[in-house]
């Protein structure tokens, strides 16, 4: 059975296999089903989808962030917040929080004939996310993280520290309530 992946935007990707220039076998993802399809993901690789729905095949990175640590961040962000959506992902030693507008107000104005559930599904499917906050693992033994937020000033456009290193529980309690609020931009 061919390997497929359906992205959050509803596109289906097929894992293809074929000869490499110079010998060997290559694997790649495509939205086209035509051609030789792979029946398994190559050893040491995974199909990865970014928070904005881009799909690709990549080497499996080492898992430096534990699942329970991701849950510390995901749980508070699962509750709806003032028209914003959040996605959380681990990237090496970084827990990245992405923010996206849910566009439900626009959906209600332009797609009023659709049910509320269908409007919600479409808004989630086409939401665009950008990174706004991250926690960087600085001490793997003691599980200490550095908190940072993205600075959107035209002259900076980079990550800035917003406080001293601490446990993820303390940082989540202190900083996650600022997401979606103007107070986020006052954190230094």
N, C-alpha and C positions, 0 to 999 in steps of 0.2 A: 504494500500500500504506500503510495507516494506521501512524502512529508509536506504538509501545508500549514500555514499560519494565517489566521484572520486577525487583522489589526483592529484597534479600537475604532478606526474610521470605516470599518466594514470591508476593506480590501483583502482579498485572499492572495497570499504569496505562496509560490511553489518552490521547493528546493530542487535545483537542477544540479546535474553532474555532467562532466565532460572532460575531454583531454586538455591538459595544459600545454602551452607552447613550450617546447623543450622537454616534454615527457611528464608523466605524473597525472594526477586527477585533480580537477578543481571543482569546488562547490560554490553556488551562488543562488540568491533568491531573485525571483521575478514574478510579476503579476500574470505572466503568460504561462499557460499550461503546456504549450507545444514544446517538444524537445525531450531529451532524456531526463527523467525525474529520479531523484535519489529516494531510497526506501528507508534511510536512516541518516541521522545527523552524524557527521564525522566525529570520531573520538576526540575529546578535548575542546569541542566547539559547542555553541548554543545559538539558537535563534533569539535575537534580542530586539525588543521594541522600545524606542525612546518614549518619553512622556508625550511627545507631539506626534506619535504614530509612525515614525520612520522605522523600517524593519530591515535588519541585516544579520548576516552570519558573522559571529565573532568568536575568538578564543575565549574559553571560560576564564574569567578573572578570578584571582584568589578571593575568598569570602573573608574580608577583614571586619565587616560590620555584621553583628549577629541579628537574627530575625526578631528576637525580643526587643532589641534596641530600636529597630525600625517600627515596631508596634508602639513603643513609647511615643513616637512622633505621629504615627498614623491615627491612633485612637482619637486624640483631641481634634485632629483635622477632618475627621470623618463627618462631624456635625456641620450642617450648613452654616455659612458665615456671610452675611451681608453681600450676597451676589457674587461670591468668589468660590472657586474650586481649587483644590490642592492635590498635587501628586508628590509622592515621596519616593526617592530612589537612592540606592547605595552605589557610589562610584569610588571604588578602591577604599580609601580610609575616610571618605566623606559621605555624610548623609545630606542629600540635597533636597530642598523643598522648593517646588515649582508652584507658581500661582497663575491662575487663569480666570478670566471673567466668564461667568456662565451664560451671558447674553440672553437670559430668560425674558427680560423686559422687552428686548427687541423681538424675540420670538413671539411673545404674546401680542405685540402690535402688528407684526407682519404675517404670522401664521396662526391667526386667531381661530381658524376653522379646524385646526388639529387639536387633539385631546392634550390635556396637561402632561400626561405621561409621554406622549409622542414628542411634545415640545422639549421636555426634559431629556429624552433620549437623543434628540438631534443636537441640542445644545452641548451635551456631554461629548458626543461624537466629534463635533467640529471645534471644540474649545482649543485655544492655543495657549501654551504655558511658557512662562519664563522663570528662571531661577531667582528667588528673592532672599532666601536664608539658607545657611548651611552650618553643619556642625562637623568639625574636623577632629578625628581621633588622634590625639597627641601622645597618649600613654596607654598602650594596648593592655598592659598588665593591670593597671588600676581603672581602666575604662574611663579616661578623662578626655573631654572634648573641648575644643575652642569654638565659641559662637561667632559667626560673621553674618553680615547682611550685605546685599548688593547695594552700592551707592549709585543712584541714577543721575547724579549731577553731571552735566556735560563735560566738565573738566576732569572728572574722576573716572566714572564708569568702570568700577572695579570693586572687589570685595574689601570691606573694612571690618575690623574687629569691633564687637559691640559689648565685650565684657571679658572677665577673666575665665580661665579654664575651670570646668566643674564636671560633675557627673551629668549624664544626659537627662536624668529625672529633674534635677534642679534647673538645668537650662531650659527644658521644655516648659516647666511651670513658670519660669520667669519671662520667656520670650515669645512663645507661640501665641499668646493672647494679643500680641501686637500685629499679627498678620491681618491684612485687610483693613487696618486702621492707619490714620495719619501718624499715630505715635511711633510707628515703625521707623519713620524717617528722622525721629529724634534720638534714636539709639546710636550711641558712639562708644 
